């Protein structure tokens, strides 16, 4: 995209009173944005209101500054700067999967290790899965999301999420684990894609700055919002249609009944995509959203294989990695203590009664399992196995 083309697209997106629907009508009628602005008023009046026609003939305030900022961002050449691009509707690299959703974005700002070009950018909608969920998950929910993401990535899928705290962070982190060898296994497929609700010159939340940098090294960060766009509340539900639109299916891991994750799941269903949900405890408010989705027809998921079978994908990882593909961290074979613990919280006394182990031995084994990341110590002297139930 050259500077004149960029100026036309930015002007179209900045024009007051012209939303995506109107912009698409104008593009269909007149071609590239530069052609729209050169049309006589009577030609514009056939498609838009008189006020919209006047706005289209007025150069938006701030266009020159935004053009300079965006052009400089696109052409940054520092050694550690990841590749940057802007993909407009109609470009060959624009994802076909987004053309079929309601209100496809006019432009996508992209930065990272590949592109959205399905011809060779490392992205494929048919090989992508969205993972979303609560911003305040339980410890088990976080570990489950991370383990599922890692296993799905090993099976050759790109994991898509929204870079929020909680389940989103777990999904991206899991997909990035052992990124280099996994990349070799899956023929250059991007590890993960983060679809954000701000301009790409900002990271929100700030706590995910380091994670965003890792994603840019092994995947992509994508936004439809111009540079400088702050974290506005309304933009986050809006970006969810892109998260689900880029993927073949959406997996929900822990969500309350009023949750943005359920918006993503609804959008996925409306887009004709598969919706998956992991069930949880009936006593947890974070499980109710998933249970509601299952009642509405989402596929109940217990293992990664459930997802791969539904999407008709062959698992790429070896049979020897069965523990990972079940969505759990790798567990030591035949661990009697883990078998005794199960997945419900238990006290030290209960575990001692179940195993018959002396207290020092039991405490030592629990400590080892904590360090291995398969057991969590909870308030009240409780221990809980973490991973998919």
NORQUI-V765484 format. One record per residue. N is the residue number from 0. RES is the residue in three letters. SS is DSSP state (alpha for helix, beta for strand, coil for the rest). Layout:
n	res	ss
N	RES	SS
N	RES	SS
//
This chain:
n	res	ss
0	UNK	coil
1	UNK	coil
2	UNK	alpha
3	UNK	alpha
4	UNK	alpha
5	UNK	alpha
6	UNK	alpha
7	UNK	alpha
8	UNK	alpha
9	UNK	alpha
10	UNK	alpha
11	UNK	alpha
12	UNK	alpha
13	UNK	alpha
14	UNK	coil
15	UNK	coil
16	UNK	coil
17	UNK	coil
18	UNK	coil
19	UNK	alpha
20	UNK	alpha
21	UNK	alpha
22	UNK	alpha
23	UNK	alpha
24	UNK	alpha
25	UNK	alpha
26	UNK	alpha
27	UNK	alpha
28	UNK	alpha
29	UNK	alpha
30	UNK	coil
31	UNK	coil
32	UNK	alpha
33	UNK	alpha
34	UNK	alpha
35	UNK	alpha
36	UNK	alpha
37	UNK	coil
38	UNK	coil
39	UNK	coil
40	UNK	alpha
41	UNK	alpha
42	UNK	alpha
43	UNK	alpha
44	UNK	alpha
45	UNK	coil
46	UNK	coil
47	UNK	coil
48	UNK	coil
49	UNK	alpha
50	UNK	alpha
51	UNK	alpha
52	UNK	alpha
53	UNK	alpha
54	UNK	alpha
55	UNK	alpha
56	UNK	coil
57	UNK	coil
58	UNK	coil
59	UNK	coil
60	UNK	coil
61	UNK	coil
62	UNK	alpha
63	UNK	alpha
64	UNK	alpha
65	UNK	alpha
66	UNK	alpha
67	UNK	alpha
68	UNK	alpha
69	UNK	alpha
70	UNK	alpha
71	UNK	alpha
72	UNK	alpha
73	UNK	alpha
74	UNK	coil
75	UNK	coil
76	UNK	coil
77	UNK	coil
78	UNK	coil
79	UNK	coil
80	UNK	coil
81	UNK	coil
82	UNK	beta
83	UNK	beta
84	UNK	beta
85	UNK	beta
86	UNK	beta
87	UNK	beta
88	UNK	coil
89	UNK	coil
90	UNK	coil
91	UNK	coil
92	UNK	coil
93	UNK	coil
94	UNK	coil
95	UNK	alpha
96	UNK	alpha
97	UNK	alpha
98	UNK	alpha
99	UNK	coil
100	UNK	coil
101	UNK	coil
102	UNK	coil
103	UNK	coil
104	UNK	coil
105	UNK	coil
106	UNK	beta
107	UNK	beta
108	UNK	beta
109	UNK	beta
110	UNK	beta
111	UNK	beta
112	UNK	coil
113	UNK	coil
114	UNK	coil
115	UNK	coil
116	UNK	coil
117	UNK	coil
118	UNK	coil
119	UNK	coil
120	UNK	coil
121	UNK	coil
122	UNK	coil
123	UNK	coil
124	UNK	alpha
125	UNK	alpha
126	UNK	alpha
127	UNK	beta
128	UNK	beta
129	UNK	beta
130	UNK	beta
131	UNK	beta
132	UNK	beta
133	UNK	coil
134	UNK	coil
135	UNK	coil
136	UNK	coil
137	UNK	coil
138	UNK	alpha
139	UNK	alpha
140	UNK	alpha
141	UNK	alpha
142	UNK	alpha
143	UNK	alpha
144	UNK	alpha
145	UNK	alpha
146	UNK	alpha
147	UNK	alpha
148	UNK	alpha
149	UNK	alpha
150	UNK	alpha
151	UNK	alpha
152	UNK	alpha
153	UNK	alpha
154	UNK	coil
155	UNK	coil
156	UNK	coil
157	UNK	beta
158	UNK	beta
159	UNK	beta
160	UNK	beta
161	UNK	coil
162	UNK	coil
163	UNK	coil
164	UNK	coil
165	UNK	coil
166	UNK	alpha
167	UNK	alpha
168	UNK	alpha
169	UNK	alpha
170	UNK	alpha
171	UNK	alpha
172	UNK	alpha
173	UNK	alpha
174	UNK	alpha
175	UNK	alpha
176	UNK	coil
177	UNK	coil
178	UNK	alpha
179	UNK	alpha
180	UNK	alpha
181	UNK	alpha
182	UNK	alpha
183	UNK	alpha
184	UNK	alpha
185	UNK	coil
186	UNK	coil
187	UNK	coil
188	UNK	coil
189	UNK	coil
190	UNK	coil
191	UNK	beta
192	UNK	beta
193	UNK	beta
194	UNK	beta
195	UNK	coil
196	UNK	coil
197	UNK	coil
198	UNK	coil
199	UNK	coil
200	UNK	coil
201	UNK	coil
202	UNK	coil
203	UNK	coil
204	UNK	coil
205	UNK	alpha
206	UNK	alpha
207	UNK	alpha
208	UNK	alpha
209	UNK	alpha
210	UNK	alpha
211	UNK	alpha
212	UNK	alpha
213	UNK	alpha
214	UNK	alpha
215	UNK	alpha
216	UNK	alpha
217	UNK	alpha
218	UNK	coil
219	UNK	beta
220	UNK	beta
221	UNK	beta
222	UNK	beta
223	UNK	coil
224	UNK	coil
225	UNK	coil
226	UNK	coil
227	UNK	coil
228	UNK	coil
229	UNK	coil
230	UNK	coil
231	UNK	coil
232	UNK	alpha
233	UNK	alpha
234	UNK	alpha
235	UNK	alpha
236	UNK	alpha
237	UNK	alpha
238	UNK	alpha
239	UNK	alpha
240	UNK	alpha
241	UNK	alpha
242	UNK	alpha
243	UNK	alpha
244	UNK	alpha
245	UNK	coil
246	UNK	coil
247	UNK	coil
248	UNK	beta
249	UNK	beta
250	UNK	beta
251	UNK	beta
252	UNK	beta
253	UNK	coil
254	UNK	coil
255	UNK	coil
256	UNK	coil
257	UNK	coil
258	UNK	coil
259	UNK	alpha
260	UNK	alpha
261	UNK	alpha
262	UNK	alpha
263	UNK	alpha
264	UNK	alpha
265	UNK	alpha
266	UNK	alpha
267	UNK	alpha
268	UNK	alpha
269	UNK	alpha
270	UNK	coil
271	UNK	coil
272	UNK	coil
273	UNK	beta
274	UNK	beta
275	UNK	beta
276	UNK	beta
277	UNK	beta
278	UNK	coil
279	UNK	coil
280	UNK	coil
281	UNK	coil
282	UNK	coil
283	UNK	coil
284	UNK	alpha
285	UNK	alpha
286	UNK	alpha
287	UNK	alpha
288	UNK	alpha
289	UNK	alpha
290	UNK	alpha
291	UNK	alpha
292	UNK	alpha
293	UNK	alpha
294	UNK	alpha
295	UNK	coil
296	UNK	coil
297	UNK	coil
298	UNK	beta
299	UNK	beta
300	UNK	coil
301	UNK	coil
302	UNK	coil
303	UNK	alpha
304	UNK	alpha
305	UNK	alpha
306	UNK	alpha
307	UNK	alpha
308	UNK	alpha
309	UNK	alpha
310	UNK	coil
311	UNK	coil
312	UNK	coil
313	UNK	coil
314	UNK	coil
315	UNK	coil
316	UNK	coil
317	UNK	coil
318	UNK	alpha
319	UNK	alpha
320	UNK	alpha
321	UNK	alpha
322	UNK	alpha
323	UNK	alpha
324	UNK	alpha
325	UNK	coil
326	UNK	coil
327	UNK	coil
328	UNK	coil
329	UNK	coil
330	UNK	coil
331	UNK	coil
332	UNK	coil
333	UNK	coil
334	UNK	coil
335	UNK	alpha
336	UNK	alpha
337	UNK	alpha
338	UNK	alpha
339	UNK	alpha
340	UNK	alpha
341	UNK	coil
342	UNK	coil
343	UNK	coil
344	UNK	coil
345	UNK	beta
346	UNK	beta
347	UNK	alpha
348	UNK	alpha
349	UNK	alpha
350	UNK	alpha
351	UNK	alpha
352	UNK	alpha
353	UNK	alpha
354	UNK	alpha
355	UNK	coil
356	UNK	coil
357	UNK	coil
358	UNK	alpha
359	UNK	alpha
360	UNK	alpha
361	UNK	alpha
362	UNK	alpha
363	UNK	alpha
364	UNK	alpha
365	UNK	alpha
366	UNK	alpha
367	UNK	alpha
368	UNK	alpha
369	UNK	alpha
370	UNK	alpha
371	UNK	coil
372	UNK	coil
373	UNK	coil
374	UNK	beta
375	UNK	beta
376	UNK	beta
377	UNK	beta
378	UNK	coil
379	UNK	coil
380	UNK	coil
381	UNK	beta
382	UNK	beta
383	UNK	beta
384	UNK	beta
385	UNK	coil
386	UNK	coil
387	UNK	coil
388	UNK	coil
//
